[in-house]
Amino acid sequence: MAKSDLIGGSLWEQYSNKVNDRMSNPQYLGEISEEEARTLGTRLIVADYGAEVCGDAIQLFWAVDEKTEKIVAAKYKTFGCGTAIASSDVMAEMCIGKTVDEALKITNLDVERALRDDADTAAIPPQKMHCSVMAYDVIKKAASIYKNVDMSDLEGEDIVCECARVSLRTIREVIRLNDLKTVQEITQYTKAGAFCKSCIRPGGHEERRYYLVDILNGTRKEMESERMRAHVEEKEFARMNLIQKHKVLETILDEKVRPNLLRDGGNLEVVDMKEQDEITEVYVHYLGACKGCPSAQTGTQVYIEEILHDELDERIKVVPV
């Protein structure tokens, strides 16, 4: 049966040439026997990892030189789709020559990047991104067997989605790399939130430390802040119009000023901005504990002005109202 019969043409076109090649011509598919490991003077490690919720499974074989802890050879077997084969094939190749600890640093995003034809174009369509997650997890399983420790002891990152084993770092990086704007897009790219859904937002059947809605909002806010900073660098604050100045100023207040005021029960809002003789006057209204604080008109005002001078322009004057 032709590939075009298995996958719709438009979807197939979203795969990189490297993925197509690894699907059709995997280089590390197979297994390492005990005899082969002995011949190499290595210890054989066989790790099984299965994502039962999506029906995929992988078996990873390592031949490890115990003197150097380097992985001399690696192969795999997988019960998954073509994307799982391509991802597993590259993962096995990336392990060879690394120590066990170095292999632990390989992530599913590293695997996906290695499959790209060019740095700026994704190697696989969003709905298949989760296939590379298994490759990331089976490495940890193999390392845990080699080190004779529980797999959870090697978890150096916070896991957000237990069902798909997707880490906080992976989700944040995927949002940034692909400019994701919705939780649905995060699920498409990583499979996080696709199964029990407890990690999507508070109120699921299991309480979580991190939720996708909060991670998305926080990461998008960081990205917007970085864009604002880049804009300030490209265009001097004094040359911006008042609307642009207000947006940039609010970003700095959110990052540098409000967190400290909130810790003491206070806050502020910008009620107006005016330009007088090359001076940008920022009229602020204090809230909460700041409202009746004796230092609000002196120390707090100076504190805010110093931050705005350092971050934006020395020709900014804060006027409490």
N, C-alpha and C positions, 0 to 999 in steps of 0.2 A: 504493500500500500504506500502511495506517495505521501510525502510530508504535507502537501497541500490538501490531502484528504483527511489528515488528522487535525490540522490547525488551520483556521481561517486565514486567508492570505494577508489581511490587514494586521492581524495579530502576529503572524510569522515575521512580517517586516519589522516588527519592533525588537527582534532579537539581533544582537550583534553577530558579525561574521565569526567571531571567536566562539560564541555560544553555539552557533550552528555546527562549527567544526568539532567542538568537544562532544556535542550530542551524537554526531555521526561517527566520530573517530576518537573515543576516549582513550587516553594514554595510560591511565593508572587503574582501570577497572580490572578487578581480579582479587586474588588473595596471596598472602605470604604464608608458607607452611613453616612448621617447626624446624624441619630439616634445612630449609632455605635460611632461616634466621640463624641456625647454628653455623652454617657455612660462612655466613657473614660475620660470625663472632658477636652476635647481638642477641638481645632478649626480645621475644615476640610479645607484642601487646595486641589484643583483639578487643575492640570496644563496640558495643551495640547501642544505638540510640534510635528511638522511634517516637514520632509525633503521632500518637494514636488518634488525636482529634482530626487530623487531616489524612491519615492513612499512609504516611510516608515513613520509611525506616532506612537506616544506613548502618553498615558494619565497616569499621575502619581497622586496618592492619598497620602496625608500626613495627619496624625492626630497629631497636634502640641500642646503641653502644653505651653500656652502663658506665664505662670509664669516663666518657665525655658527655654523656646524656644527650648525644646528638641522634637525631632520627636519620638512619642511614637509608632506609627504604620505606615507602608508604604505598598502600593500595586500598581499595574499598570495594564494597558491594552495596548497591542501593535498590530499594523497592520504591521507586518514585518516578516522576515524570522526566522528560528530557532536560528540563531546567535543573532538576536535582542531580542528574548525571553530570551535566556541565559544571555545576557548582562544586560537586564532590570531587570531580577530576582535578579542577584547579586547586581546591583545598589540599588534596593529597600532594600535589606538586609543590605547593608552598611550604608544606611541612618538612620536606626533604632538605637536609643540611642544617636545619635549625635544632637548637636544644629543645627539650620538652617545655621549659619555661618560655622560650621564645615563641614556640608554636602556640602557647596559650594566649599570646597577644593578637593572634589572627582573628579577625571578626568577620561576620557575614558581609559587612560593607567592604572590607579589604578584598574578599572573594569577588564581589560584584564588580569592583573597580578593575580587578585584574582581567575581567572578561570584556571590558569595554574596548571598542575599536579606537575611540578617541576619548580624551579625558572628560569632555563635557556632555557626552551622550550616554544615557543609561544603556546597559547591556541587555536588559530584559524588561518586559512590560511590568507595570506596577503590581498587577494582580498575581505575579509570579515571584515577587521579591522574597516572599516567605520561604521559598525553596532553599535559599542560601543560608537560612538560619540554622538548619539541621547540621550543616557543615561546621558551623561555629560551636554547636553544642557537643558534637561527637568528639571534637578535640579535647574539650574539658573532661569528657568521660574517659578517654584514653589516658589523659594525664593523671586522672584520679586513680586509675588502675595501676599505672606505673609507680606513682608515689604512695600507693596503698592508703589513700585517704578518701573520705566521702566527697562526692562531686560538689556538694554545697560548700565545702571548705575552700574550694578553689574559686568560688564566685567573687571576683574582685569588683563586681559592679552590682548596682541595684537592679533587680528584675522587676519590670513593671507588669508584664503579662506572663503569668506562670504557664498558661496553656500553650502559648507559642514560644515561650522562653525568649522574650525580647527585652533587652536591657534599656535603661534610661538613656544611656549614652547613644545607643543605636537610634532610638526614637528622635532624640534631639538632633542628631546628625542628619537623619533622613529628612526631617522638616527643613533644615537649613539647605541641604544639598538640592532639594527638589522644590523649595518654596511652597511647602504644603500649607493649606489654609483651613482644612477641615479634618475632623476625627476620621471621617470616612476615608479620606485619602491616606491617613496614617495606616489604617487597617488594610487598605489595598497594597501598600508598599511593604508592610512588615507582618501582617496577619495579627498584630496586637489588637485585642478587642473583638476578634472574629468569633470567639467560641463562647465562654461563659459570660463575657461582657462585664465582669466585675471591675475591670480596670478602666472602663470608659469614663464613668463619673460616680460620685458617691451615691450610695443607695442600693448597690448590688448585693448579691447574697454573701459576699465576702468583703470585709473591710480591707482596703489597700493603703499603703503609704503614699503612692503616687497614682494620679489619675490622668488619662489622656487629655481630657479637656483642660486641666491645669497646666500640663506640660506644653500643650499647644499654645495656650495663651501666654505663658511665660516666655517661651522661645520666640514667638512672634513679636512680643514686646522687646526682647533683646535685639532681634533683627531690625526692628524699626528704629530703635535707639542707635544702632550701629550705622544705619543709613542716614540718620539725622546728623551724626557726628561727621560722616563722610561728606555730607552736604555742607556742613560748616567749614570743613577744610577746603572744599572746592570754592565756596563762595563766602567771603568774609562777612561776619555777622552784621557789620555796619552797613553793608550794601544790600541786605535783605529788606523786603517790605515788612510791614508790621505783622501780617499773618504768618509769614515764614519765621519771623523772630519769635512770635508767641509759641509756635509749635516746638521750636528748638529749646526755648526757655523752659517750657513745661516738661520736656524730656529730662533736662538737667535737674529741675526741681524734684521730679519723681525719683531720680537716681541718687542724688546727693543730699537733698535737703529734707524732704518729707519723711523718709525713714527715721531720721533722728528726732524730728518733731513728734512723730507718732509714738515713739518709745516713751515720751514724757506726757502723752495724752493730748498733744496739740496737733495743729495742722494749719494750712493756709490755702487761700485761693487767690488767683490773679484776677482782679476785677477790671483792670484797664491798663493800657500801655500808650504812652505818648512820646513823641520825639521833640525835644527842645534844645536848640543850639548844639546839635550833634550828640546830645545826651539822650539815652533811652530810659525814660522813667517808667518803672514797673510798680503799679499800685496794687498792694496786697492787703487782703483782709484776713486777720488771724482767726483761727477757730479753736475750739476746745480749751485746753489749758493755756494755750498761747494768748488767748483773747484777753485774759485778765492778768497776765504775767507782767510785772514791772519792767523786766528786761526786754520785753518784746519790742519796745520803741528804741532800744539802744543795742544791747548785746546780740539779740537775735537778728536785728536788722543788719548789723555789721557782719555777722556770720554769713547771712545769705548773700550779701553783696560780695564778700570775699570769694565765695564759691563761684558766683556768676562772673566775676572778673577773671578768675583763673580759667574757667571753662569756656567763656564766650568773648567778653569784651570788657575792658576797664571803664568804658563810658556807659556803664549801667548804674542807675540809681534806684534803690528800693524805697518806696514811699508807703508806709503803713497808713491805712485809712479805717 
